[in-house]
Amino acid sequence: MFVVGWNREQGEALTIETLEEHIQYNRTAFHENTNASWAMLGLFETKEQARDFCFKLQEIRNARLDGELYQEGS
């Protein structure tokens, strides 16, 4: 299983990792009492599915930003 994750501190960056890696990273962040944990945005059976999801999220974000820039320029 593959996880698409996002961390507020990383800004726009998304990560694709195995479910085990995601759990271990968040467990470590919890034990270190940091806010560096990653939110799970999606769980997929294949890395390709996870990658497609990331591309779709980026397209949505870009379209939203393009719309905001267009409105500011009006």
MDAnalysis code that builds the backbone (N, CA, C; Angstrom):
import MDAnalysis as mda
import numpy as np

u = mda.Universe.empty(222, n_residues=74, atom_resindex=np.repeat(np.arange(74), 3), trajectory=True)
u.add_TopologyAttr("name", ["N", "CA", "C"] * 74)
u.add_TopologyAttr("resid", np.arange(1, 75))
u.add_TopologyAttr("resname", ["MET", "PHE", "VAL", "VAL", "GLY", "TRP", "ASN", "ARG", "GLU", "GLN", "GLY", "GLU", "ALA", "LEU", "THR", "ILE", "GLU", "THR", "LEU", "GLU", "GLU", "HIS", "ILE", "GLN", "TYR", "ASN", "ARG", "THR", "ALA", "PHE", "HIS", "GLU", "ASN", "THR", "ASN", "ALA", "SER", "TRP", "ALA", "MET", "LEU", "GLY", "LEU", "PHE", "GLU", "THR", "LYS", "GLU", "GLN", "ALA", "ARG", "ASP", "PHE", "CYS", "PHE", "LYS", "LEU", "GLN", "GLU", "ILE", "ARG", "ASN", "ALA", "ARG", "LEU", "ASP", "GLY", "GLU", "LEU", "TYR", "GLN", "GLU", "GLY", "SER"])
u.atoms.positions = np.array([
    [0.845, -1.179, 0.000],
    [0.000, 0.000, 0.000],
    [0.891, 1.243, 0.000],
    [0.412, 2.276, -0.685],
    [1.156, 3.524, -0.782],
    [0.298, 4.678, -0.285],
    [0.945, 5.593, 0.401],
    [0.286, 6.744, 1.007],
    [0.742, 8.012, 0.301],
    [-0.214, 8.898, 0.022],
    [0.115, 10.259, -0.391],
    [-0.021, 11.099, 0.866],
    [1.070, 11.758, 1.232],
    [1.077, 12.536, 2.459],
    [1.419, 13.992, 2.220],
    [1.032, 14.835, 3.179],
    [1.300, 16.272, 3.117],
    [1.660, 16.755, 4.510],
    [2.627, 17.654, 4.563],
    [3.059, 18.251, 5.823],
    [3.010, 19.761, 5.674],
    [2.321, 20.422, 6.572],
    [2.164, 21.874, 6.514],
    [3.509, 22.588, 6.460],
    [4.482, 22.089, 7.192],
    [5.797, 22.723, 7.219],
    [6.529, 22.599, 5.890],
    [6.142, 21.627, 5.077],
    [6.789, 21.417, 3.779],
    [6.104, 22.199, 2.665],
    [5.092, 22.975, 2.993],
    [4.412, 23.795, 1.994],
    [3.620, 22.963, 1.006],
    [3.952, 23.110, -0.263],
    [3.193, 22.462, -1.325],
    [3.630, 21.030, -1.589],
    [4.674, 20.581, -0.942],
    [5.242, 19.263, -1.235],
    [4.309, 18.139, -0.801],
    [4.150, 17.173, -1.677],
    [3.457, 15.936, -1.360],
    [4.496, 14.830, -1.371],
    [4.230, 13.784, -0.635],
    [5.150, 12.653, -0.616],
    [4.385, 11.375, -0.912],
    [5.066, 10.453, -1.557],
    [4.522, 9.114, -1.771],
    [5.458, 8.158, -1.054],
    [4.889, 7.376, -0.164],
    [5.694, 6.426, 0.600],
    [4.846, 5.207, 0.902],
    [5.490, 4.161, 1.361],
    [4.721, 2.978, 1.741],
    [3.954, 3.283, 3.026],
    [2.924, 2.511, 3.255],
    [2.139, 2.687, 4.473],
    [3.017, 2.502, 5.702],
    [3.908, 1.529, 5.654],
    [4.803, 1.277, 6.783],
    [5.709, 2.479, 7.053],
    [6.248, 3.083, 5.984],
    [7.101, 4.268, 6.149],
    [6.314, 5.425, 6.755],
    [5.085, 5.594, 6.284],
    [4.235, 6.680, 6.778],
    [3.951, 6.510, 8.273],
    [3.605, 5.304, 8.656],
    [3.319, 5.027, 10.067],
    [4.564, 5.245, 10.915],
    [5.697, 4.734, 10.466],
    [6.935, 4.870, 11.232],
    [7.335, 6.335, 11.382],
    [7.243, 7.117, 10.311],
    [7.607, 8.532, 10.379],
    [6.720, 9.263, 11.383],
    [5.411, 9.023, 11.314],
    [4.495, 9.699, 12.229],
    [4.666, 9.222, 13.664],
    [4.968, 7.953, 13.844],
    [5.220, 7.432, 15.191],
    [6.448, 8.118, 15.794],
    [7.492, 8.254, 15.003],
    [8.707, 8.931, 15.468],
    [8.413, 10.386, 15.810],
    [7.673, 11.076, 14.944],
    [7.328, 12.477, 15.200],
    [6.514, 12.601, 16.483],
    [5.602, 11.660, 16.713],
    [4.790, 11.678, 17.929],
    [5.667, 11.503, 19.165],
    [6.571, 10.534, 19.121],
    [7.433, 10.272, 20.279],
    [8.409, 11.416, 20.535],
    [8.783, 12.130, 19.482],
    [9.672, 13.280, 19.646],
    [8.896, 14.549, 19.977],
    [7.562, 14.420, 20.037],
    [6.685, 15.531, 20.381],
    [6.897, 16.726, 19.450],
    [6.924, 16.447, 18.143],
    [7.064, 17.516, 17.153],
    [5.784, 17.608, 16.345],
    [5.680, 18.665, 15.566],
    [4.531, 18.802, 14.673],
    [4.941, 18.479, 13.241],
    [5.952, 17.626, 13.091],
    [6.479, 17.276, 11.777],
    [5.764, 16.083, 11.146],
    [4.637, 15.686, 11.688],
    [3.940, 14.526, 11.136],
    [3.304, 14.870, 9.785],
    [3.059, 13.834, 9.017],
    [2.466, 13.983, 7.690],
    [1.009, 13.547, 7.729],
    [0.131, 14.344, 7.126],
    [-1.278, 13.979, 7.007],
    [-1.441, 13.022, 5.831],
    [-2.249, 11.997, 6.014],
    [-2.517, 11.053, 4.932],
    [-3.647, 11.607, 4.072],
    [-3.348, 11.884, 2.811],
    [-4.354, 12.400, 1.892],
    [-5.027, 11.293, 1.093],
    [-4.345, 10.177, 0.966],
    [-4.907, 9.059, 0.217],
    [-4.099, 7.797, 0.426],
    [-4.755, 6.667, 0.278],
    [-4.121, 5.357, 0.424],
    [-4.434, 4.559, -0.836],
    [-3.389, 4.041, -1.482],
    [-3.544, 3.400, -2.782],
    [-2.819, 2.066, -2.821],
    [-3.295, 1.185, -3.682],
    [-2.676, -0.130, -3.811],
    [-1.367, -0.077, -4.585],
    [-1.247, 0.848, -5.543],
    [-0.024, 0.922, -6.344],
    [0.571, 2.323, -6.279],
    [1.865, 2.381, -6.538],
    [2.551, 3.672, -6.563],
    [2.044, 4.521, -7.730],
    [1.687, 3.877, -8.827],
    [1.157, 4.605, -9.982],
    [-0.160, 5.302, -9.634],
    [-1.034, 4.629, -8.901],
    [-2.290, 5.248, -8.473],
    [-2.012, 6.455, -7.581],
    [-1.056, 6.314, -6.684],
    [-0.696, 7.421, -5.794],
    [-0.142, 8.590, -6.597],
    [0.698, 8.306, -7.577],
    [1.281, 9.353, -8.419],
    [0.190, 10.078, -9.206],
    [-0.769, 9.332, -9.761],
    [-1.885, 9.942, -10.490],
    [-2.686, 10.870, -9.586],
    [-2.902, 10.447, -8.354],
    [-3.626, 11.271, -7.385],
    [-2.874, 12.579, -7.127],
    [-1.552, 12.497, -6.984],
    [-0.739, 13.704, -6.775],
    [-0.875, 14.661, -7.951],
    [-0.830, 14.116, -9.171],
    [-0.970, 14.956, -10.358],
    [-2.327, 15.649, -10.373],
    [-3.378, 14.925, -10.018],
    [-4.720, 15.514, -9.991],
    [-4.815, 16.618, -8.945],
    [-4.238, 16.388, -7.778],
    [-4.244, 17.432, -6.749],
    [-3.503, 18.677, -7.226],
    [-2.375, 18.471, -7.899],
    [-1.600, 19.600, -8.407],
    [-2.384, 20.362, -9.476],
    [-3.094, 19.648, -10.344],
    [-3.920, 20.299, -11.361],
    [-5.012, 21.145, -10.717],
    [-5.659, 20.608, -9.697],
    [-6.711, 21.349, -8.994],
    [-6.128, 22.600, -8.354],
    [-4.988, 22.454, -7.707],
    [-4.337, 23.589, -7.058],
    [-3.958, 24.656, -8.076],
    [-3.372, 24.240, -9.184],
    [-2.963, 25.198, -10.207],
    [-4.160, 25.926, -10.801],
    [-5.252, 25.207, -11.051],
    [-6.457, 25.834, -11.585],
    [-7.014, 26.852, -10.599],
    [-6.977, 26.510, -9.320],
    [-7.466, 27.439, -8.296],
    [-6.600, 28.685, -8.258],
    [-5.288, 28.494, -8.291],
    [-4.380, 29.641, -8.265],
    [-4.529, 30.489, -9.515],
    [-4.696, 29.857, -10.675],
    [-4.901, 30.609, -11.913],
    [-6.161, 31.449, -11.811],
    [-7.219, 30.891, -11.236],
    [-8.465, 31.632, -11.055],
    [-8.303, 32.802, -10.111],
    [-7.545, 32.612, -9.032],
    [-7.306, 33.694, -8.078],
    [-6.484, 34.798, -8.719],
    [-5.485, 34.439, -9.499],
    [-4.661, 35.446, -10.167],
    [-5.478, 36.204, -11.199],
    [-6.380, 35.491, -11.895],
    [-7.231, 36.134, -12.885],
    [-8.150, 37.146, -12.211],
    [-8.711, 36.778, -11.060],
    [-9.608, 37.680, -10.346],
    [-8.870, 38.904, -9.834],
    [-7.628, 38.737, -9.392],
    [-6.848, 39.868, -8.911],
    [-6.533, 40.836, -10.039],
    [-6.336, 40.320, -11.250],
    [-5.982, 41.149, -12.391],
    [-7.172, 41.877, -12.989],
    [-8.395, 41.480, -12.633],
    [-9.603, 42.097, -13.208],
    [-9.845, 43.475, -12.660],
])
